[in-house]
Amino acid sequence: MYEIKIGTGLLSELGEQARASVGPLAKRITVISNRPVFNLFGKEVSRSLGRAGFSVNHWLMKEGERHKSLRSLEQSLNFLSKSGLERSDVVLGLGGGVVGDLAGLAAATYMRGIAFIQAPTTLLAQIDASVGGKTAVNLATGKNLVGVFHQPKLVIIDTATLRTLPRRELTAGWCEAVKQGAAGDRKLFNSTVRFLRSCGTDFSSWSQANATQTEEPATRINTLIAAHCRFKASIVSRDEREDLRRTDHLSRRILNFGHTTAHALESATGYRRFRHGEAVGHGMLVAAELSKSLGMLGPGELELLREAVALCGRLPHAGDLAVDEILRAMKPDKKSVGGSTKWILLERLGRARVVDGREISARALRAALRAGLRSNPLR
């Protein structure tokens, strides 16, 4: 088990918290980040770690999902080795989900595993990618095909970082938030939608308002992120490594709702058109259309999900992509078992289950893809 700390301004306390979590033997810490994030937070983080007695250096990966690769992993491992990191030392991932995934895999594989700390700076990473211990890089044939489970020693979530995010990063994060509620917790789904309706998605506007205007949204986002972390932790604690024999609504696999189509969209477009959460937004609509066509999900529930995705913000256009191209990109999906894709579909909002792809006709799948990707929710 590890602590997840959530609040405003926590990056300034990172050194103290890191020292408490890894103990006195750790002397060196390597911060893995990317240039935009490190320019914003690198000095503050490095000063805090230095005050706690760490010798600090950093390695910056190129920005974007397409750089979450074996080549980047090799470069990061070479840097750790040349920096003299020992078994008692630490890797810190400072950034979004791409940085966290690669930094976690580097920590997991260097010297057969050293301590890892997550400092997620995007909404998607704070509610999802930083919790649960999944680490991975992509192959040319598909997303997240090389990875291990490596739990962090500590997760520090400083919600002040959300004020620096561009609109698309916020949209991506909110889509993942909707996904978690839709897949496993109706109350979480409802509270996420209520927040979006009342506070909107633009965190930067909060910092421009006066203190009385910012206090409630800032408190509410901390509370909401904590609820999402508790939800995911509860799922992971029951099924840490995604037992392939499980198809029930408490399986960790339900967290892949929307991801079968999402990973195919990302792969088919060379990881250049969609941020991951944006692709998940489209993927949820496809999975929901498929759930409805199989008689699992009612029309009213589908409309509520469409509204929730629309509240997240504009999604990149996907209706121009050929269905055959998307289907080809689905074939190497890591969720396939015995040659069959395992879909996460909805019985209702807040309850998902695993459905064998052999139960889904090619006609129904094509129709769901056309309908789901043609829907491009706008705020």
Buried (B, 14 or more C-beta within 10 A) or exposed (E): EBEBBBBBEBBBBBBEBBBEBBEEEBBBBBBBBBEBBBEBBBEBBBBBBEBBEBBBBBBBBBBEBBBBBEEBBEBBBEBBEEBEBEEBBBBBBBBBBBBBBBBBBBBBBBBEEBBBBBBBBBBBBBBBBBBBBBBBBBBEEBBBBBBBBBBBBBBBBBBBBBBBBEEBBBBBBBBBBBBBBBBBBEEBBBBBBEBBEEBBBBBEBBEEEEEEEBEEBBEBBBEBBBBBBBBBBEBBEEBBEBEEEBBEBEBBBBBBBBBBBBBBBBBBBEBEBBBBBBBBBBBBBBBBBBBBBBEBBBEEBBEBBBBBBBBBBBBBEBEEBEBEEBBEBBEBBBBBBEEEBBBBBBBBBBBBBBBEBEEBEEEBBBBBBBBBBEBBBEE
